[in-house]
């Protein structure tokens, strides 16, 4: 039975399910079509640029901004901070809110001796992260879990490691160096989310005042890198900017936290 026949059968016997799936299949077709137009293998796409260039990506993922990830301009505001953290060659990386595994698997590829602990509350995201790790031959070093609790973080060997966090507000509960002392030794890259009265980001960052240098990085939808990528997409004409758009809210920020002790040393810490 071909794909068209399957869709027709599903529409006939389960119209509600068909209605729920239709938007996803529509986006998947658009994604595949644009990759073909760009000359990228839509059956086995490979990241074209950025920190994870060469990583085999998924044909489709439920998390957002898939095309910017394949094109290599996803969260390009963080590229410099990520490169600085990877230069330290951390032995352990924790990715909280891993989605389909873009960061978890990408970092595992970049650091062949690193162990990555990836967490996501969504089962489909975890399944896709496992699939992506297998596609890139790093499944033995990417350990995937569900909801991460502070006591779980205490139990991980993260001293001197890297934490990459995008967990829709749970960062304010999890990232506390008083509850998890080893966080004081880690590099952290954290997407900040405004919830309730908006005071949580400042309160969380204050916990790291004595141990870390802080830089706030703002989302720049019209950055030079995104403009460069869009220029390469001239064949898409008026769709080019939409392809690199990450659909973020105005004012989106990330916090980049680096341990003062390491910065005072003046040179990257060498780890075996």
Buried (B, 14 or more C-beta within 10 A) or exposed (E): EEEEEEBEEBBEEEEEEBEEBEEEEEBBEEBBEBBEBBEBEBEEBEBBBBBBEEBBBBBBBBBBBBBBBBBBBBBBBBBEBBEBBBEBBBBBBBBBBBBBBBBBBBBBBBBEEBBBBBBBBBEEBBBBBBBBBBBBEBBEBBBBBEEBEBEBBEEBEBBBBBBBBBBEEBBBBBBBBEBBEBBBBBBBBBBBBBEEEEEBBEEBBEBBEEBBBEEEBEBEEEBEBBEEBBEBBEEBEEEBBEBBBBEEEEEBBBBBBBBBEBEEEEEEBEEE
